[in-house]
């Protein structure tokens, strides 16, 4: 068949979606000698749902036995220590505690304990309120009992996603950013061509990991087997001053729609409260609300002492790509021969992601003969990513050595999170193109001053390294430009005469 | 190569107005071995981006711009050959005054100091700190960031702006943006009175017909990618928004001027006791913190509204650091406490052995008032009292000494004619 003029290339497999699931799949696929492409609609990987994930590696006692959620969560959780080591991503096995605030709730804990055991969650224990408070002294007196699951952990969801993408690319995956799938050409129940905002892509197999838009992407191929119902979650991040208030992630009993509002000691040492759970039809609604704020502080303060809104340093919201099914959708399409749907990956999707990727690879292997794909290992596959040098974690001796080797380590750009120019230059080399891209990779601007001091410095480094003007720099791609004009650009020529300028400006003010 | 710490007499952390004044004063007191550590590449701190005038009225009797005011001190520091490490960030401070710093030129530096002056200044409160709901588009900046972008970098964030908070920087930026041709839709202030100095209300808003919405706040920010507008609502007496009366203000930029927070992360590292009211250290009349030999001055101690006062306070810190190095300082055992209508008083402890200039802030705006100072009921008349305008009162040692028996001094404000 003729290549269309705007072709981005011909691939064996196209993965649609550059979130934690899509990048995990792309990385796993790169272990084989398949020519793989990954298309992401946003400016950078992880900028969709994954960016706003709570970052919890769930132990796996929440989901009912026999579901994909239960199986892949427990399996994924146990893959995290090695995965994060290979990719040099921050991860901590801090354990999770689910607390009961009444005797009635305490009785329900036993159900989760039993469920966890059935799911194969190792090391779970039931503890009284006092036993819990000896582990976590800041749990409130209202906590009557709890279950502890030591294999639970925390990870940086965006760092993991970006690292998976980086490693996949290093192993040969072609990553296309700002590449939104717009339509598909389907013939004889096969996807022949995928059209995107950047051009068309031809692939023998399409893997749909499009998150919030997974149903829309499936629809383009004529598959209507599931529907995404976004569920918004607001998160409230507190100053590092509160580090150590709790060590484990604290869960309440779950609600019918979510795991409830949690107190999360993030892998970076902040405390994060959230998420809420609000059904919404708007797939782009990332707004926070006053109600969400109130609900979160009320809930968390019941479980943990010492939380105050005065320590808030960041608030944000994300959308869970929940589906109309009770479980993850991970299956070859029954409508289209060369499509695998990976949809409805809500919680515990982050935890399950590495196991989902393994499962998808097995499905691909099974389909390979029909698709004319051979299954051969990629002998050059390297599971490890070049390590990231993080100045804030170095000892003084290491810092001295790093500066001696590269003086840019001596230029602290973000003082709240102690991020140096060397790390920002490295992040850009690894693919950062936007302010948020630098922030998510390095933490510059993520601390208590929220970029008050470093925003312009980071922008200058981006401008210099990418060779683009300051006015072209965006917060997160698209129309999110930071600076719209140069000074003097909005003034008429004659307004350089200060007096005339003043009059002109004063004159058109309507009050 | 990181080896042992150098020994120095005085380390001043911060090369803004506070740090420079402290270093110069210590030098005048005969301390020669001084090093000033500044994180930016230039000395002068935040003054460098304050290109408006009005600095120096109290100290020099003339209106200087920020850079001009800074230059006077930078020149003196150079003349006196005081060592300044610019582009150098302090990463550690211990209670026994060991300072760790990193810089491109100096690498990693460890200094054991006989005395340390903290002069790190303050940072701006951010959107999350006041929790404005809504979208998270590009185009929401703190006023200081906008000031830096315009005055130092030469860029404008947008062409239609709304300013939240009537702090001085916000007011200054309302004028600055207007002069650049940016349409400023208004300044929104949650309190029933402005947060900035009266002269700034007049010169920055009234002179340009920029509306000031008192007792209003922003309840929602709109815009998926770039700011498209804000919903503004009046607030009731409990400062809760009255949503039924809210209105939409179109703009592409939101500028926040919602308060300043002393940057005391290093102070915390050194175990220095901090006041929850000022967010700065508890200090005695010598500006010495709870950790011996560590002094604090300027905006890291409490947020000032006039740089001249920063200079005066910091000179005292520098002089006393020098005295500490030479001969030690007297104990200060009289506690100073804010009473009725007073939010805070600095210093927090005095000795009664020397004259002291007290800085205090009212907790609410009041008409013509009287400041009562316990225990001797000394009365000091005040004109109109505003929380935004710091009050300074100098008392002679003889008056302070009368508090020795009770061990406590108290400052109270009372509106005149309110029946005391």
Contacts between the chains, C-beta under 8 A, distances in Angstrom:
chain1	res1	chain2	res2	distance
A	236	B	128	8.0
A	237	B	128	7.5
A	241	B	268	7.7
A	284	B	224	5.9
A	286	B	135	6.6
A	286	B	136	6.4
A	286	B	224	7.9
A	287	B	133	6.7
A	287	B	134	5.1
A	287	B	135	4.9
A	287	B	136	7.8
A	287	B	220	7.6
A	288	B	133	5.0
A	288	B	134	6.8
A	288	B	136	7.8
A	289	B	133	4.9
A	290	B	131	7.9
A	290	B	133	5.1
A	290	B	219	7.5
A	292	B	133	7.8
A	293	B	131	5.8
A	293	B	133	7.1
A	309	B	131	6.5
A	310	B	129	7.8
A	312	B	128	4.8
A	312	B	129	6.0
A	312	B	131	5.9
A	313	B	126	7.2
A	313	B	128	5.5
A	313	B	129	7.1
A	314	B	128	4.9
A	315	B	128	5.0
A	315	B	131	6.4
A	316	B	136	6.2
A	396	B	2	5.3
A	396	B	92	7.8
A	396	B	100	6.2
A	396	B	108	5.8
A	396	B	110	7.5
A	397	B	2	5.2
A	399	B	2	8.0
A	399	B	91	7.8
A	399	B	102	6.0
A	399	B	108	5.1
A	400	B	1	5.2
A	400	B	2	4.4
A	400	B	107	5.6
A	400	B	108	3.8
A	401	B	1	7.4
A	403	B	102	6.4
A	403	B	104	7.3
A	403	B	107	4.7
A	403	B	108	6.3
A	404	B	1	6.8
A	404	B	107	6.1
A	407	B	104	4.6
A	407	B	105	7.7
A	408	B	104	7.2
A	409	B	102	7.8
A	410	B	87	7.8
A	410	B	102	5.4
A	410	B	103	5.1
A	410	B	104	3.8
A	410	B	105	7.2
A	410	B	106	7.5
A	410	B	107	6.3
A	411	B	87	6.7
A	411	B	103	7.9
A	411	B	104	5.1
A	412	B	39	6.9
A	412	B	89	4.1
A	412	B	91	7.9
A	412	B	102	6.5
A	415	B	39	6.5
A	415	B	89	6.1
A	416	B	265	7.9
A	418	B	91	6.7
A	448	B	123	7.6
A	449	B	123	4.6
A	449	B	124	7.2
A	449	B	126	6.8
A	450	B	126	4.2
A	450	B	127	7.2
A	450	B	128	6.6
A	451	B	145	7.6
A	452	B	123	5.7
A	452	B	124	5.1
A	452	B	126	6.5
A	452	B	142	5.0
A	452	B	144	6.4
A	452	B	145	5.5
A	453	B	123	6.9
A	453	B	145	7.8
A	455	B	141	7.8
A	455	B	145	5.8
A	456	B	145	7.0
A	456	B	148	5.6
A	456	B	149	5.6
A	456	B	152	7.6
A	456	B	153	5.6
A	460	B	153	7.6
A	470	B	153	7.2
A	470	B	155	5.8
A	471	B	155	6.9
A	474	B	138	6.7
A	475	B	137	7.6
A	475	B	138	3.8
A	475	B	225	8.0
A	476	B	138	7.7
A	476	B	225	8.0
A	478	B	225	5.1
A	479	B	225	3.8
A	479	B	226	5.5
A	480	B	137	6.5
A	480	B	138	4.1
A	480	B	225	4.3
A	480	B	226	5.9
A	481	B	138	6.3
A	481	B	226	6.5
A	482	B	138	5.3
A	482	B	139	7.7
A	482	B	157	7.2
A	483	B	149	6.6
A	483	B	155	4.2
A	483	B	156	6.8
A	483	B	157	5.8
A	484	B	156	6.5
A	484	B	157	6.6
A	484	B	158	4.9
A	484	B	159	6.6
A	484	B	252	6.9
A	485	B	155	7.0
A	485	B	156	4.2
A	485	B	158	7.6
A	485	B	159	6.8
A	486	B	154	6.0
A	486	B	155	6.0
A	486	B	156	7.0
A	487	B	150	5.9
A	487	B	154	4.9
A	487	B	155	6.6
A	487	B	156	5.8
A	487	B	180	5.8
A	488	B	180	7.4
A	489	B	156	6.9
A	489	B	181	7.9
A	490	B	156	6.6
A	490	B	159	5.7
A	490	B	180	6.2
A	490	B	181	3.2
A	490	B	182	6.3
A	491	B	180	7.0
A	491	B	181	4.5
A	495	B	181	7.1
A	501	B	179	7.1
A	501	B	181	8.0
A	502	B	179	7.6
A	505	B	178	5.6
A	505	B	179	7.1
A	505	B	181	7.2
A	505	B	208	6.8
A	506	B	207	7.8
A	506	B	208	6.2
A	506	B	209	6.3
A	509	B	208	6.7
A	509	B	209	3.7
A	509	B	210	7.2
A	511	B	209	5.4
A	511	B	211	5.4
